[in-house]
Amino acid sequence: MSRVVIADAGPLIALSQAGQLSLLKGLFGGVDLTEQIRAEVLDAGTFPGQEAIREALDAGWLHSQDVDLSTWQPRRPGVDDGEASAIVLAQMHAAALLIIDDRAGRAEATARGLAVMGVAAVVGLAKTQGLLPRAAPVLAQMRANGYFIGPGVVAAVLARVGEAD
């Protein structure tokens, strides 16, 4: 059984803005997102790299699914509809991996026993799998684009992939 991988909006945006959305395809083959997340990344304004998300959806390796949030009951405050929909979708699969960075969303997902990974860890994994020559420039680009990845997280990922200073 292959693992279902679900991505939240933040990691999709960060990877696409850094020109690295295809890392998800290289690592996982296909990635799911929800209609709420699709709307968040495609219908709520424009940003550099947005077209890569649209192209990935058109190509079919990024697929959007409808998720009903009518029975959603958060355990923690601060989880938006996109994060909630990703968590609900992940709960529908026995071995899902949720790629999410938002603090409230991660806390909610882990409280529900879901496997989570942040975008920095995705970049580190891509380096260890030979999809990137170096992780540091990609992480630096994401941060330069305004995506928050804490310095401790960056240091930990770079240490794990042998790029620590």
LODOVO-587042 format. One record per residue (C-alpha): residue in three letters; x, y, z. Coordinates in steps of 0.05 Angstrom, whole numbers, padded with zeros to 5 digits, always signed. Layout:
BEGIN
AlaXYZ
...
***
This chain:
BEGIN
Met+00000+00000+00000
Ser+00029+00067-00020
Arg+00026+00125+00028
Val-00023+00181+00014
Val+00012+00248+00017
Ile-00030+00311+00030
Ala-00002+00381+00025
Asp-00028+00444+00059
Ala-00026+00512+00023
Gly+00036+00540+00057
Pro+00084+00486+00035
Leu+00055+00486-00036
Ile+00064+00561-00041
Ala+00134+00560-00011
Leu+00158+00505-00058
Ser+00126+00537-00120
Gln+00155+00606-00104
Ala+00224+00575-00098
Gly+00215+00538-00164
Gln+00216+00471-00129
Leu+00144+00446-00130
Ser+00167+00386-00172
Leu+00205+00360-00111
Leu+00138+00335-00086
Lys+00128+00294-00149
Gly+00199+00268-00146
Leu+00192+00246-00073
Phe+00120+00222-00070
Gly+00096+00212-00142
Gly+00028+00243-00129
Val+00004+00292-00076
Asp-00067+00306-00055
Leu-00097+00372-00033
Thr-00168+00392-00017
Glu-00214+00438-00055
Gln-00207+00488+00003
Ile-00131+00488-00006
Arg-00137+00491-00082
Ala-00181+00553-00075
Glu-00132+00583-00025
Val-00072+00576-00071
Leu-00106+00590-00138
Asp-00166+00636-00125
Ala-00143+00682-00069
Gly-00096+00727-00108
Thr-00033+00715-00148
Phe+00038+00701-00128
Pro+00103+00681-00164
Gly+00102+00606-00177
Gln+00027+00600-00175
Glu+00025+00575-00247
Ala+00068+00515-00227
Ile+00012+00492-00180
Arg-00040+00500-00235
Glu+00004+00461-00283
Ala+00015+00405-00232
Leu-00061+00400-00223
Asp-00070+00398-00298
Ala-00016+00344-00304
Gly-00051+00303-00252
Trp+00005+00290-00203
Leu-00026+00342-00156
His-00099+00324-00146
Ser-00154+00361-00111
Gln-00209+00327-00071
Asp-00273+00351-00041
Val-00276+00347+00035
Asp-00338+00358+00076
Leu-00323+00401+00137
Ser-00395+00402+00164
Thr-00378+00355+00222
Trp-00308+00384+00235
Gln-00295+00397+00309
Pro-00226+00426+00323
Arg-00190+00404+00387
Arg-00146+00466+00385
Pro-00160+00539+00365
Gly-00132+00573+00303
Val-00140+00519+00251
Asp-00166+00549+00186
Asp-00211+00513+00135
Gly-00153+00493+00091
Glu-00115+00461+00148
Ala-00179+00429+00175
Ser-00195+00400+00107
Ala-00124+00371+00100
Ile-00130+00339+00169
Val-00199+00310+00153
Leu-00172+00282+00087
Ala-00111+00252+00123
Gln-00156+00219+00174
Met-00192+00183+00117
His-00128+00144+00100
Ala-00092+00094+00145
Ala-00021+00116+00128
Ala-00026+00188+00107
Leu+00030+00239+00111
Leu+00009+00311+00120
Ile+00057+00365+00096
Ile+00039+00424+00139
Asp+00077+00481+00172
Asp+00024+00522+00208
Arg+00034+00514+00283
Ala-00040+00506+00300
Gly-00051+00458+00243
Arg+00009+00416+00262
Ala-00013+00413+00334
Glu-00083+00392+00314
Ala-00057+00339+00266
Thr-00008+00309+00316
Ala-00062+00310+00370
Arg-00102+00266+00323
Gly-00044+00218+00313
Leu-00027+00239+00242
Ala+00043+00237+00212
Val+00066+00307+00195
Met+00125+00336+00158
Gly+00144+00409+00146
Val+00168+00439+00081
Ala+00239+00445+00108
Ala+00240+00369+00121
Val+00214+00359+00050
Val+00273+00398+00023
Gly+00321+00358+00068
Leu+00290+00293+00043
Ala+00298+00316-00029
Lys+00372+00328-00016
Thr+00381+00259+00015
Gln+00344+00227-00043
Gly+00389+00261-00094
Leu+00336+00308-00121
Leu+00374+00370-00099
Pro+00449+00382-00097
Arg+00442+00426-00035
Ala+00385+00441+00012
Ala+00412+00507+00040
Pro+00399+00550-00022
Val+00327+00526-00028
Leu+00313+00540+00046
Ala+00346+00608+00040
Gln+00303+00624-00021
Met+00239+00605+00015
Arg+00258+00650+00074
Ala+00278+00706+00026
Asn+00209+00699-00006
Gly+00178+00713+00062
Tyr+00160+00642+00083
Phe+00174+00632+00156
Ile+00220+00575+00173
Gly+00252+00583+00241
Pro+00328+00586+00243
Gly+00329+00526+00290
Val+00290+00485+00239
Val+00336+00506+00183
Ala+00398+00488+00225
Ala+00369+00420+00244
Val+00352+00402+00172
Leu+00420+00425+00146
Ala+00455+00385+00201
Arg+00415+00323+00182
Val+00435+00329+00109
Gly+00508+00344+00122
Glu+00506+00418+00106
Ala+00516+00447+00176
Asp+00566+00503+00181
***
